[in-house]
Amino acid sequence: MAETTTIARPYAEAVFALADASGTLAKWSATLQRAAEIASHPEMLQAMGHPGLSAEQLYGLFATAAGEALFAESQNLIRVLIENRRLGLLPEIRDLFEELKNEREGVVEAQISSAYPLEGESLAGLVADLQRRFGRNIEPKVSIDPELIGGVCVQVGDEVIDGSVRGKLAAMVGALKS
């Protein structure tokens, strides 16, 4: 994993610099998301490994799958990745680009695990509380974990806030054993 990150980082940084300079961070973000989905598709993975396909044929397949998601600069990126046999790095490039974009925009990702679906006012209130606590904009990534019993568990960077019933029960057990 570290090796793919090391190889993908210069591509992500170059794309970020281009997007930042031209004010197209959101456009690039959407394009990289779509490109990463295409590059991860089993049929595209099979095509990338096919020795009989030329770089131009592989680009044609990719461009057809992407449709209008590709614009001039992103087409160049795809061609460079194909020529260097790095098309499979697109998911990693997307992730690194998003990290750089979020850092530039003052956004931090919060992994929120909830025992029950969390949406609407509940989610908005939690996000507002997290923004006050961390002093940054929060991008929530919500997942459902029925094992929490109730409440939520939030991870922002290295910090974990466990407000779940399971966490509180575990703390009570620990206190009783002391």
MOSUL-V623884 format. One record per residue. RES is the residue in one small letter. OMEGA is omega as a letter, one per 30 degrees, with the letter a starting at -180 (NA if undefined). BURIAL is I if it has 24 or more other ideal C-beta (glycine too) atoms within 12 Angstrom, else O. D_FIRST is the distance of its C-alpha to the first C-alpha in Angstrom with 1 decimal. Layout:
BEGIN
res: (RES	RES)
omega: (OMEGA	OMEGA)
burial: (BURIAL	BURIAL)
d_first: (D_FIRST	D_FIRST)
END
This chain:
BEGIN
res: (m	a	e	t	t	t	i	a	r	p	y	a	e	a	v	f	a	l	a	d	a	s	g	t	l	a	k	w	s	a	t	l	q	r	a	a	e	i	a	s	h	p	e	m	l	q	a	m	g	h	p	g	l	s	a	e	q	l	y	g	l	f	a	t	a	a	g	e	a	l	f	a	e	s	q	n	l	i	r	v	l	i	e	n	r	r	l	g	l	l	p	e	i	r	d	l	f	e	e	l	k	n	e	r	e	g	v	v	e	a	q	i	s	s	a	y	p	l	e	g	e	s	l	a	g	l	v	a	d	l	q	r	r	f	g	r	n	i	e	p	k	v	s	i	d	p	e	l	i	g	g	v	c	v	q	v	g	d	e	v	i	d	g	s	v	r	g	k	l	a	a	m	v	g	a	l	k	s)
omega: (a	a	l	l	l	a	a	a	a	l	a	a	l	l	l	l	l	a	a	a	a	l	a	a	a	l	l	l	l	a	l	l	a	a	l	l	a	a	a	a	a	a	l	l	l	l	l	a	a	a	a	a	l	l	a	l	l	l	l	l	a	a	l	l	a	a	a	l	a	l	a	a	a	l	l	l	a	l	l	l	l	a	a	a	a	a	l	l	a	l	l	l	l	a	l	l	a	l	l	l	l	l	l	a	l	a	l	a	l	l	a	l	a	l	a	l	a	a	l	a	a	a	a	l	l	l	l	l	l	l	l	a	a	l	l	l	a	l	a	l	a	l	a	l	a	a	l	a	l	l	a	l	a	l	l	a	l	a	l	l	a	l	a	l	l	l	l	l	l	l	l	l	l	l	a	a	a	NA)
burial: (O	O	O	O	O	O	O	I	O	O	I	I	O	O	I	I	O	I	I	O	O	O	O	O	I	O	I	I	I	I	I	I	I	I	I	I	O	I	I	I	O	O	O	I	O	O	I	I	O	O	O	O	O	O	O	O	O	I	I	O	I	I	I	O	I	I	O	O	I	I	I	O	O	I	O	O	I	I	O	O	I	I	O	O	O	I	I	I	I	I	I	I	I	I	I	I	I	I	I	I	I	I	O	O	O	O	I	I	I	I	I	I	I	I	O	O	O	I	O	O	O	O	I	O	O	I	I	O	O	I	O	O	O	I	O	O	O	I	I	I	O	I	O	O	I	O	O	I	O	O	I	I	I	I	I	I	O	O	O	O	O	O	I	I	O	O	I	O	O	O	O	O	O	O	O	O	O	O)
d_first: (0.0	3.8	5.3	5.3	6.3	8.7	10.1	10.5	12.1	15.4	16.0	15.6	17.8	20.3	20.7	21.1	23.7	25.5	25.5	26.6	29.3	30.7	30.5	28.5	25.5	26.4	27.0	23.7	21.9	23.7	23.1	19.4	19.4	21.6	19.7	16.4	18.5	20.0	17.0	15.6	19.1	19.6	22.5	20.7	17.8	20.7	22.4	19.5	19.6	23.4	24.9	28.2	27.0	27.5	25.5	28.5	28.6	24.9	25.5	28.7	26.9	24.3	27.1	29.3	26.7	26.1	29.9	30.9	27.5	27.1	29.2	29.9	27.1	24.5	26.0	25.5	21.8	21.4	23.6	21.6	18.3	20.2	21.9	18.7	17.1	14.4	15.7	12.8	10.9	13.6	12.0	9.4	12.5	14.6	12.8	12.9	16.4	17.4	16.5	18.6	21.3	21.6	21.9	24.6	26.4	26.4	24.6	22.4	20.8	22.3	21.0	24.4	25.0	28.6	30.8	32.5	31.9	31.9	33.3	36.1	37.9	36.0	32.6	34.3	35.9	32.8	30.9	34.0	34.0	30.4	31.1	34.1	32.2	29.3	31.3	28.8	28.5	26.5	24.5	24.7	22.3	24.6	23.9	26.6	26.5	29.9	29.3	29.9	33.5	34.3	33.1	29.7	26.7	25.0	21.9	21.9	19.3	19.7	23.1	24.0	27.5	28.5	31.7	31.5	34.4	32.1	31.1	34.7	35.8	33.3	34.7	38.2	37.6	36.2	39.3	41.7	40.3	40.8)
END
